[in-house]
Each structure stands twice: as structure tokens, then as C-alpha cells.
């Protein structure tokens, strides 16, 4: 079996728990934390003026003085606190993305590709891509050989009618071309079996 790096025991256990009887893992790996966290750079850039404005609004609402809470008159500036917290969440998004990368595992078996993501409260999310869904994949490769393998793109529409896409696949993995070769071999083997 080919590994990007040895997987943490908890991650390897998550993969093993998803295997069907007789299913064999041919590759497993995790996102590169630094590369994975770079996806949040736009959020950080937006979070800087957002947080600064929220702090400035609180200061302005309190007339640039320490608020006086007697009689409830000084409570108005506190309405800005949730916005400051949201801004701090945006500024810390690289940390959260690194944490997500550490709780994400990718695997290729002799039957399918698996994406396992750790979620809040020790729950996990699992996406399984059977071999027939792996025939039209897209590779995005960086100069160091790392990159993304996109298996599927889904579209959602928000309340304003704007459409947004989400890519599903192995993101921020090292040696993306070698992993793509394994995926294509899996798809080809499955195609030959079905003939």
C-alpha cells in the first residue's frame, strides 16, 4: 500500500472502519496542512476590515469612552460584540483549516475513493466515490507536485439566487499526479470488469 506519510492511528482506524469485507486499501493520505489552510486567505483578507470596522463601530457607539452600564444606557455598544467575534473567527480561519486537515483522511481502495472528514462532537462525514464516478476527474497541480484531484463539482443557489460551486475530491495532497494515476487505474479496472 502506498502512503503519502504514515497516518495517525485514529485516522487509519477511521479508514479501516469504512472498508467492506475483502476491500483493500491501495493508497491513503491526508491534506498538507499549510496548503489546505491557504484556501482561507480570502476569508482572512475580508476579515481584516470587517473586524476593524466592528471594533471602530463599538468605539464610536460608546463615544470613544468606557461605557457606563448603569441604568442600561451603555448597553448599545455591546451589539457590536458578535460582529467582532465573527471577525476574529475569520481571522483565525487558517488555524481552523489546519485543524480540519488533521482530521481529514483520503483513501483509494480496489473499489472506490473515500473522503473521511472529522466534524464537531467527534462525528465524521464520509463521501464514497465508486469507480464509475471517477472517470472524469480534474487535476490541479502546483509547481512542487502537490495539488487537488477533483472528482465532482456541486452547485448550490443562495437566497439571492447566486450560484456557488463546491469541489469534492482529494485536496492539497502531495504527488497529485501519482495519485491521479492510481485513480485512473481503478476506473479502468472497473470498466474492464463490467465488460
N, C-alpha and C positions, 0 to 999 in steps of 0.2 A: 504494500500500500504506500502511496506517495503522500507526504505531508508537506505543507508549507513550513511549518515549525511544529514541534511537539505540542499537542493540545493540552490545556489544563485538564485535570482529571474530571472535573464537573462537566466540562464541555464535551469531552469524549463520552462520558456517561449519557449525556443528552442525545448524542448521535446514536449510540448503541441501543437506547431505549426505543428509537423510532424504526429500527430495522425490522423487516418482516422475516419470517423463517427462511433461511437459505440465502438471504440477501447479503452481499459482500461489498464493503467499502473499498473503492479504488483510489480515492483522494479525499483529504479533508484539510480544512484550513480555517482561518479567521481573517477579518479585515485588518489591514495595517492601521493601528490606532491614529497615527498622525495624518495619514492620507484620508481616513474616514472623517476625522474632525474638520478637515479643510472644507467640507461641504457646508459648514455652518458659518463661513466667513461673511456671507451676505447678511446673515442674521446679526452678527456682531456689528457690522458696519451700520446697519439700520438701528441697532440698539444703542449706539453711542449718542446720537442726537435725541433719540426717544427718551433715554434716561436723563440726559442733561435738561431737556425741556421739562420733564416731570419734576425734577428737583427745583428748577427755576420757578415752576408754577407754584410749588409748595411754599417756596421762599416769598414769592410775590403775594400769595394769598394770606400769608401771615405778616405782610407788610415789612418783611425782612427783619422781624423781631422774633424773639422767643414767644411762642403762642401762650396766651393766658386761657387756661381751661376753666376758669371759674364761671359758673353760670352757663356753660356750654357754648359761649361765644367763640372760643378759639378752636372749635372742632372742624370748621370748614376746611382748613389746610390739610387735614388728615385724609380728605377724599383723594388726594394725590398719591398717598402711600401705595395703594395697589398698583398704580402705574409705575412707580419706582421699582416695586418688586418684579413686575413683568420685565422692565428694562434690565434689571440685574439677571433675570433668567436668560434674556437674550445674550447679554454679555458673557455669561458663563456657559453658553451652548457648546463651545469646544470641549469643555470638561464632560458634559453630558453625552456628547457624541463618542468620546473616548471610552466612557463607561459602557455605552451601548455596544461599541466594537468588541469590548472584552466579554460581553455576554451574547455575542453572535457567533454562530458556527455554520460553516458550509461543508457539504459533503457530496461526493459523486459516488454512487453505488453502481452495481452492474445492472440496475433497473431504472434509476432516476437520479435527479439532483435534489438536494434538500437544503433549505434555509431554515435555521433554527435561531430564533431571537428571544433572549431573556427579556421579560417585561416586569412591570411593577408587581410587588407582592409575590415574588417567586413563581409567577406564571410564565409560560413560554408560548410563543407563536411559531407555528410550523407551516412552511409552504413547501409543497412537494410538486416537482415538475417531472411528470412521466416522460419517457424518452421521445414520444411522438410530439411533445410540446417543445422539444429542444432542437428542432430542425432549422429554425430561423432566428439564430442568436446574433447579437451585435457585440463587437469587442471595441472598447475604448482603451487605448494603451498609452501610457506615459513614457517619457524618454528612458526611465530606469527599468522598464519592463513590467512595472505594476500597472494595474488598471481595473476595469469593470467588464464583466460579462453580463449583458442584459438579455434575459430570457423573454420578458414580457413587459409591455407598457400598458398601464391602465389610465383611463381618463375619468375625471370627476368634474361636476359642474357645481359651482358655489351658488349662494343665494342671489348674487348679482348676474348670474348667467355666464360668468367667466369660466373657461375650461382650464384645468390643470392636469398635468401628466405626472405619473409616478412610475419610475423604472423598478423592476423586480429582477434580481439576479445576484450574482456574486460581486460585491462592490469592494473596491480598494484592496484587491488581492495581489500578491507578488507573482511574478512569472505568469501573467494572464494568458499569454499565447499557449503555453504548455497545458494549462487547464482547459483552454478552448479546444485543443486537440483531443483531450480526454472526453469532453462533452460530445464532440463530433463523432468520435469512435463509438460512443454509447448510442447515439442516434442512428448511426449506420448499422451497427449490430442489430439493433431493434428492428430496423427496416428490413434487413435480410431475414430475420426470424419470422416476420409477418408474411413474407412472400411464399 
